[in-house]
Amino acid sequence: MKNLTENKPDGNTDSLRAEAKKLHEAGFTVLPVKFPEKRPTVSWRKYLTQQMTDQEFERLFAAEPGGIGIVCG
């Protein structure tokens, strides 16, 4: 079975969760998105004014998401 979190030569992975984690660690607010609806699975408005905590990230991304979105303001 292929390791989905293994880094490719370009530094990316095959895992949306792993990519979301990189963005979160870089200071972006990322949310899991329903596929193919392209809508966040949670309410995102509070993240317009507050940063997501590491604990919130871990809870929201406990499972591999259908997609990821970034709160842009």
Buried (B, 14 or more C-beta within 10 A) or exposed (E): EEEEEEEEEEEEBEBBBBBBBEBBEEEBBBBBBEEEEEEBBEEBEEBEEEEBEEEBBEEBBEEEBBBBBBBEE
